[in-house]
Every structure is written in C-alpha cells, then in structure tokens.
Amino acid sequence: MDIRNIMKNMDAIALRDNAKYQLEQLKDLETGVDYLNKVKAIEVWAKAEKKDAELQNMIAEQKIRTQRILGTLLKESELSKGAAEPNTNRGRTQSQGTTTSKLSDYGISRNESSTFQKIANIPQKRFEEFIKEKKEAINDAVSELTTAGMLRLAKGAHVSNNSGENEWYTPRIYIQSALDVMGCIDLDPASSLLANKTVKANNFFDEESNGLDQKWFGNIWMNPPYAQPLIFNFIKKLETEEYNQAIVLVNNATETKWGQLLLSLSSVVCLHESRIRFIDVDGNQGDAPLQGQMICYIGKKTKEFIDEFKNYGICMKKGAL
C-alpha cells in the first residue's frame, strides 16, 4: 500500500470513529464542501480497494448526511434564492457596500445545490428510516445507500417498502390475476385496512395484529414489507405454515437469502417484464421503483398460474429455475 492509501485508510478510520462529531462541526458552506470532498475521496478509495460493504456504506451514509447538512445551509442562505448572478469579479459583486456570494465560490453547481436541498427536505423520520433500512440490508445485499436512492425518496418514489403500512399498494390488476388463479384470497398476512380495500382478502393481518405471530391458512396473497429482517421473516413463515396456495409479489432480489428461500419454495415464478409502479394512498400511480419484481406461486395450479401471469413476463416452473 502506498502512502496515499495509508492516508486514506487512516482517514476512513477517523471517519468511522468520529462520524457524528465531524458532522457537528459543519457550520458553514465552505467547511461543509471541504468535508464532502474529503468523504468523496475516501469513498472512491474504499471502492477501488474493495473494502467491506459495512465500511463502504458507513462512508456513503456520512456523504449523504453531509449533503443533507449542506442542503439545510443552502436553504438558509441567499444562494438558494438566486440572489447572486454570475459576474466577472471572481463571483463577488459589490452593491451598496455589501458582498454577495454565488454557488461557484464554494465549488457547488446548481444541480448539486438542488440535490442537496431535496435531501434536506426529506422529513427527519423518513430520512432516518431509509438510512436504517439500507444499513440493515447490507448482509443480504438488497441495495446500497446512495444519493440517488435519497433523491427517489425525496421525490416520493417507491423505494423498497410497498406494504399497506408503508403507504404503497399493489395495483388491482395483479390482485385480480391472483384471484383468477387461486379462486379466492383467504388471507393477506402483511396488509392494512386501507390495503385490503384493494386486495379484499377474507382475512388480513396488519401491523397491530402482526401476521408473523398468527397462523396462516387457505389461499394466501402477500406483498410483504421489504425492510430487513421483516421480509426474511415473512418468507420464512411460508416455509413453516400450512396453507393451500400462495402468490407472493416481491422485488426480484434473487441474490438475497430470502429471495433464494422464496424461489426454493415456489412452484412457478413470473419475472415481471417491467418495474411495477405501485399505488399511493390517494390512488395515484407512483414512480418506477429501484428494482424489477417477481411474482412467485406456491401450489398445484402451475398451469393456471402460467396461463394468467405470462401476460406480465416470463414464467418458469421449478424444474427450470
């Protein structure tokens, strides 16, 4: 390892040990931008050196938190209001004895300014939940923590959670197809009162009744919460419960432990040809999610499932998986 790598490694250790303290020192744009550039350099080094996922996500989290702080600082400044226009005096213009800055003085582009402010506009609770979810997903490689992911969250896109309690719902067309295959839906074990207005299962469990603590039965429709460890626990329960049939809609994360388990349980899987745009609480279609989806069937009506779900994408029986 050369001296640059040694320095980057020392910087990464310092960042890991003093992450919160270092963020608390970011009181102005200049300091914030300097720190952001340092974190970006460490991030590039960590990826090039193929450092462990935990360290890389820690660095990514620090970068995003720094961007959020910069967004707040920009919102509080005149820079975000277009007060300063380009000029020929190295970004400074004198007007009635005052000095006005512009974004380029701090090495910030307009696009970066917009990005930082969008991240700053995400409600604190949603921001922290997103950070927590991505960190918990490291072991199963569900997704990495990125600025792009934060922007999708800021925009209101379906990022990962689409159960009823997370305010994203399955389009009715897939529910109808599930009904056509199974005949009825006796149970939705991961739902809510509002979600069941679409699913119309004879029985459902919500967050309060907790489907993980209940007995499952009959014909099951399930679009589980995608956060870890919930998604693994819901898929695991499919392995241990007694029921007739089940149709499960999830991200096509075939590389994950829960994805591999679900595929091993399934009689047929439909690999959806496009990303499903889920429905919000007002009935509006959301933006495309980060990943594509797969629809898995557990039961004996494999022909009926294929005949119906081949309209959505390629279907493969268990022997072909």
C-alpha positions in Angstrom: 0.0 0.0 0.0 1.4 3.4 -1.0 1.4 6.5 1.2 -1.8 7.7 -0.4 -3.6 4.5 0.5 -2.2 4.7 4.0 -3.6 8.2 4.4 -7.0 7.2 3.0 -7.1 4.2 5.4 -6.3 6.5 8.3 -8.9 9.0 7.2 -11.5 6.2 6.9 -10.7 5.0 10.4 -11.0 8.6 11.7 -14.3 9.0 9.9 -15.7 5.8 11.4 -14.6 6.6 14.9 -15.7 10.3 14.9 -18.5 10.4 12.3 -21.1 12.2 14.4 -18.6 14.7 15.8 -17.3 15.6 12.4 -20.8 16.3 11.2 -21.4 18.6 14.1 -18.5 20.8 13.0 -20.1 21.6 9.7 -21.5 25.1 10.5 -20.9 26.8 7.1 -20.9 26.1 3.4 -17.1 26.3 3.0 -16.4 23.8 5.8 -19.2 21.5 4.6 -18.0 21.4 1.0 -14.4 20.7 2.0 -15.5 17.9 4.2 -17.8 16.5 1.5 -14.9 16.4 -1.0 -12.8 14.6 1.6 -15.5 12.0 2.1 -15.9 11.5 -1.6 -12.2 10.9 -2.0 -12.4 8.2 0.8 -15.4 6.7 -0.9 -13.5 6.3 -4.2 -10.6 4.8 -2.4 -12.8 2.3 -0.5 -14.4 1.1 -3.7 -11.1 0.8 -5.5 -9.6 -1.1 -2.6 -12.8 -3.3 -2.4 -13.2 -2.6 1.3 -16.0 -4.4 3.1 -19.7 -3.4 2.5 -20.1 -2.2 6.1 -17.3 0.4 5.7 -18.4 1.5 2.3 -22.0 2.0 3.5 -20.7 3.9 6.5 -18.8 6.2 4.2 -21.9 6.6 1.9 -24.0 7.5 5.0 -21.5 10.2 6.0 -21.6 11.6 2.5 -25.4 11.7 2.4 -25.6 13.3 5.9 -23.1 15.9 4.8 -25.2 16.6 1.7 -28.3 17.0 3.9 -26.4 19.5 6.1 -25.3 21.4 3.0 -28.9 21.4 1.7 -30.0 23.0 5.0 -27.3 25.6 4.9 -28.1 26.4 1.3 -31.8 26.8 2.2 -30.9 29.2 4.9 -28.7 31.3 2.7 -29.4 33.7 -0.1 -27.7 31.5 -2.6 -30.7 29.2 -2.9 -32.9 32.2 -3.8 -31.0 33.2 -6.9 -29.7 36.4 -5.2 -26.3 36.1 -6.8 -25.8 36.1 -10.5 -22.6 35.3 -12.4 -20.2 38.2 -12.7 -16.7 39.0 -13.7 -15.3 39.7 -10.2 -14.5 36.1 -9.2 -18.0 35.6 -8.0 -18.1 38.7 -5.9 -20.2 41.8 -6.7 -20.2 45.0 -4.7 -23.6 46.6 -4.3 -24.1 49.5 -1.8 -21.2 48.2 0.3 -22.3 44.6 0.5 -20.6 41.5 -0.9 -22.7 38.7 -2.4 -21.5 35.2 -3.0 -22.6 32.7 -5.6 -22.6 28.9 -5.7 -19.4 28.6 -7.7 -17.5 30.3 -5.0 -18.0 27.2 -2.9 -17.5 24.8 -5.7 -21.2 23.9 -5.8 -23.0 23.5 -9.1 -26.7 24.4 -9.5 -27.5 20.7 -9.9 -25.7 19.8 -6.7 -27.5 22.7 -4.9 -30.8 21.3 -6.0 -29.8 17.7 -5.0 -28.6 18.8 -1.5 -31.8 20.8 -0.8 -34.1 17.9 -2.0 -32.3 15.6 0.5 -32.6 18.3 3.2 -36.4 18.5 2.5 -37.0 14.8 3.4 -38.7 14.6 6.8 -36.4 13.6 9.5 -38.2 10.4 10.4 -38.3 9.2 6.8 -34.7 10.1 6.3 -33.5 8.1 9.3 -35.8 5.1 8.4 -34.3 5.0 5.0 -30.7 5.1 6.4 -31.6 2.3 8.8 -33.2 0.1 6.2 -30.3 0.3 3.8 -27.8 -0.5 6.6 -29.9 -3.5 7.7 -30.0 -4.7 4.1 -26.1 -5.0 3.8 -25.9 -8.7 4.7 -28.5 -9.6 2.1 -27.2 -7.2 -0.5 -30.7 -5.7 -1.1 -29.3 -2.4 -2.0 -26.6 0.1 -1.2 -27.0 3.5 0.4 -26.7 6.1 -2.4 -27.6 9.7 -3.1 -29.7 8.6 -6.0 -31.8 6.5 -3.6 -32.3 9.5 -1.3 -33.4 11.6 -4.3 -36.0 8.9 -5.2 -37.2 9.1 -1.5 -37.4 12.8 -1.8 -39.4 12.6 -5.0 -41.8 10.1 -3.4 -40.8 7.1 -5.5 -41.5 3.5 -4.3 -38.1 2.7 -2.9 -38.4 -0.6 -1.2 -41.3 -0.8 1.1 -44.7 -1.3 -0.5 -46.8 -3.0 2.1 -50.0 -1.2 3.2 -48.5 0.1 6.3 -45.7 1.8 4.2 -48.4 3.6 2.1 -47.7 1.8 -1.2 -50.2 -0.6 -2.6 -50.4 -3.3 -5.3 -52.3 -2.3 -8.5 -55.6 -4.1 -8.7 -54.8 -5.9 -11.9 -52.4 -8.2 -10.1 -54.9 -9.0 -7.4 -57.5 -9.9 -10.0 -55.0 -12.3 -11.7 -54.2 -13.9 -8.3 -58.0 -14.4 -7.8 -58.3 -15.9 -11.3 -55.6 -18.5 -10.4 -56.5 -19.4 -6.8 -60.2 -18.8 -6.9 -60.2 -16.6 -3.7 -57.9 -14.9 -1.3 -58.4 -16.3 2.2 -55.6 -14.3 3.8 -53.2 -11.4 3.3 -50.8 -11.7 6.3 -49.0 -8.4 5.6 -51.6 -5.8 5.0 -53.7 -2.9 6.4 -57.3 -1.8 6.4 -56.7 0.5 3.5 -54.6 -2.0 1.5 -57.3 -4.6 1.9 -59.8 -2.4 0.2 -57.9 -3.4 -3.0 -56.9 -6.9 -2.1 -60.3 -7.8 -0.5 -59.0 -10.8 1.3 -61.4 -12.6 3.5 -58.9 -12.1 6.4 -55.9 -10.0 6.8 -53.3 -9.1 9.5 -51.9 -5.6 9.9 -49.0 -4.2 11.9 -51.0 -4.4 15.1 -52.2 -8.0 14.8 -48.7 -8.9 13.3 -49.0 -11.7 10.8 -45.7 -13.2 12.0 -47.4 -14.2 15.3 -50.5 -15.6 13.6 -51.5 -18.9 12.0 -51.7 -18.8 8.2 -54.2 -20.7 6.2 -56.1 -21.2 2.9 -55.1 -19.2 -0.2 -52.6 -16.5 0.6 -51.8 -13.3 -1.2 -48.7 -11.5 0.1 -46.8 -8.4 -0.8 -44.5 -8.3 2.3 -42.7 -5.3 3.8 -39.3 -5.1 2.1 -37.2 -3.9 5.1 -35.0 -6.4 6.8 -35.4 -8.5 8.8 -39.2 -8.4 8.2 -39.1 -9.6 4.6 -36.9 -12.7 5.5 -39.2 -13.5 8.4 -42.4 -13.3 6.3 -40.8 -15.5 3.6 -39.5 -17.9 6.2 -43.0 -18.3 7.6 -44.2 -19.5 4.2 -41.8 -22.5 4.8 -43.3 -23.4 8.1 -47.0 -22.7 7.9 -49.8 -25.0 6.4 -51.9 -23.4 3.7 -53.3 -24.3 0.3 -51.7 -21.9 -2.2 -49.8 -18.6 -2.1 -48.9 -15.9 -4.5 -46.1 -13.5 -3.4 -45.1 -10.3 -5.0 -41.6 -9.1 -4.2 -38.5 -7.4 -5.7 -36.6 -9.8 -7.9 -33.7 -9.8 -5.5 -32.6 -13.4 -6.4 -29.2 -12.9 -4.8 -30.6 -12.5 -1.3 -31.2 -15.1 1.3 -34.9 -14.5 1.4 -35.0 -14.5 -2.4 -33.3 -17.8 -2.6 -35.6 -19.3 0.0 -38.7 -18.0 -1.8 -37.6 -19.5 -5.1 -36.9 -22.8 -3.4 -40.5 -22.9 -2.1 -42.1 -21.7 -5.4 -43.7 -24.0 -8.0 -43.5 -21.2 -10.6 -42.0 -17.7 -10.8 -43.0 -14.9 -13.1 -40.2 -12.4 -13.8 -42.1 -9.2 -14.5 -41.0 -7.6 -17.8 -41.1 -4.1 -16.3 -40.9 -2.4 -12.9 -44.3 -2.3 -11.3 -45.5 1.2 -10.4 -47.3 0.9 -7.1 -50.2 3.0 -5.9 -50.1 5.7 -3.2 -52.8 6.4 -0.5 -54.6 8.8 -2.8 -54.9 6.2 -5.6 -52.1 7.7 -7.7 -49.5 5.7 -9.5 -46.0 6.2 -8.1 -42.7 6.4 -9.9 -40.8 3.3 -11.0 -39.1 1.5 -8.1 -35.4 0.8 -7.9 -35.7 -2.9 -8.9 -37.9 -5.1 -11.0 -40.3 -7.5 -9.5 -41.0 -11.2 -9.4 -44.4 -12.9 -8.7 -44.0 -16.4 -7.1 -46.6 -19.1 -6.9 -46.7 -21.9 -4.3 -49.2 -24.6 -5.1 -50.5 -27.1 -7.6 -52.2 -24.8 -10.1 -49.0 -24.2 -12.1 -50.6 -24.3 -15.5 -53.3 -21.8 -14.4 -50.7 -19.5 -13.0 -48.6 -19.6 -16.1 -51.6 -19.0 -18.4 -52.5 -16.0 -16.4 -49.2 -14.4 -15.4 -47.4 -15.0 -18.7 -49.1 -11.7 -19.7 -46.8 -9.9 -17.3 -43.5 -11.6 -18.1 -41.5 -14.8 -18.5 -42.8 -17.7 -16.3 -40.5 -20.5 -15.2 -41.5 -23.7 -13.4 -39.4 -25.0 -10.6 -37.6 -27.6 -12.7 -36.4 -24.7 -14.9 -35.2 -22.4 -12.1 
